[in-house]
């Protein structure tokens, strides 16, 4: 599904580029599209950073638990 979406987006962008070459694309409309994509990218980056932080927290806890459990083997 994702591959289909990539191909569809590439096709749309190609048509946009053709329109721009033929002076049929409105720069204001394209600027709106740029801002929209930048906003979505920013939201995804924030979510990614939040998720990575949560994984780091979990990993740190698991490493501490493992270290604690290893102490039991040496007794």
Buried (B, 14 or more C-beta within 10 A) or exposed (E): EEEEEEEEEEEEEEEBEEEEEEEEBEEEEEEEEEEEEEEEEEEEEEEEEEEEEEEEEEEEEEEEEEEEEEEEEEE
